Amino acid sequence: MDEEKKLIEFYKKYADENGIKLNPDEKIVRMIVKGILRNKEKYGENYCPCRRVSGNKEADKPNICPCAYHMDEIKKDGHCHCLLFVKKDE
């Protein structure tokens, strides 16, 4: 299994375990995951592509996907900033 598929499976499992879901639009999910993998290649971590990376590992730690902000964003807007995760249908 390639890195993109492994990461998608990880995020699906994470979403299921946390009462949210992965965006049902597979094209968006693949685009976001490719951005995460580019960040991993460039910075050494799975930083969310929608977050600014400063290069300071400690300061950037909350931006590792799933970032520290995603649950609040889902509660407020129905999705996280980058659209990887969305609110589970009621």
C-alpha positions as CSV (number, residue, x, y, z in Angstrom):
1,M,0.0,0.0,0.0
2,D,1.4,3.4,-0.9
3,E,1.8,6.3,1.5
4,E,-1.2,8.2,0.3
5,K,-3.5,5.2,0.8
6,K,-2.0,4.4,4.2
7,L,-2.6,8.0,5.3
8,I,-6.2,8.0,4.0
9,E,-6.9,4.8,5.9
10,F,-5.3,6.3,9.1
11,Y,-7.5,9.4,8.8
12,K,-10.6,7.3,8.1
13,K,-10.0,5.3,11.3
14,Y,-9.2,8.4,13.3
15,A,-12.4,10.0,12.1
16,D,-14.5,6.9,13.0
17,E,-12.9,6.8,16.5
18,N,-13.6,10.5,17.1
19,G,-17.2,10.9,16.0
20,I,-16.4,12.8,12.8
21,K,-16.0,11.6,9.2
22,L,-13.5,12.0,6.4
23,N,-14.8,14.3,3.7
24,P,-16.9,12.2,1.3
25,D,-15.3,13.9,-1.7
26,E,-12.4,11.6,-2.5
27,K,-10.8,14.2,-4.8
28,I,-10.6,16.7,-2.0
29,V,-9.2,14.1,0.4
30,R,-6.5,13.0,-2.1
31,M,-5.5,16.6,-2.7
32,I,-5.2,17.3,1.1
33,V,-3.3,14.1,1.7
34,K,-0.9,14.9,-1.1
35,G,-0.3,18.3,0.6
36,I,0.3,16.6,3.9
37,L,2.9,14.2,2.3
38,R,4.6,17.2,0.6
39,N,4.9,18.8,4.0
40,K,6.3,15.6,5.4
41,E,8.9,15.4,2.7
42,K,9.8,19.1,3.1
43,Y,9.5,19.5,6.9
44,G,9.7,16.0,8.3
45,E,6.1,16.1,9.8
46,N,2.6,15.6,8.6
47,Y,1.7,19.3,8.8
48,C,-1.8,20.3,7.6
49,P,-1.5,22.0,4.2
50,C,-3.8,24.8,5.4
51,R,-1.5,25.8,8.2
52,R,1.6,28.0,8.0
53,V,4.9,26.1,8.9
54,S,7.5,28.3,10.6
55,G,10.2,25.8,10.8
56,N,10.2,25.9,14.6
57,K,9.3,22.3,15.5
58,E,7.8,23.1,18.9
59,A,5.7,26.1,17.7
60,D,4.6,24.0,14.7
61,K,3.6,21.0,16.7
62,P,-0.1,21.9,16.9
63,N,-0.2,22.0,13.1
64,I,0.5,18.3,12.6
65,C,-2.6,16.7,11.1
66,P,-5.0,16.1,12.7
67,C,-4.1,19.6,14.0
68,A,-5.0,20.9,17.4
69,Y,-7.7,23.1,16.0
70,H,-9.8,20.7,13.9
71,M,-12.4,19.7,16.4
72,D,-13.3,23.3,17.3
73,E,-13.5,24.1,13.6
74,I,-15.8,21.1,13.0
75,K,-18.1,22.1,15.9
76,K,-18.2,25.7,14.6
77,D,-18.3,25.3,10.8
78,G,-19.1,21.7,10.2
79,H,-15.6,21.0,8.8
80,C,-12.0,21.6,9.6
81,H,-10.2,24.4,7.8
82,C,-8.7,22.3,5.1
83,L,-11.9,20.2,4.6
84,L,-10.3,16.9,5.4
85,F,-12.7,16.2,8.3
86,V,-16.4,17.0,8.4
87,K,-19.2,16.7,10.9
88,K,-20.8,13.3,11.1
89,D,-24.4,13.3,9.8
90,E,-26.9,13.3,12.7
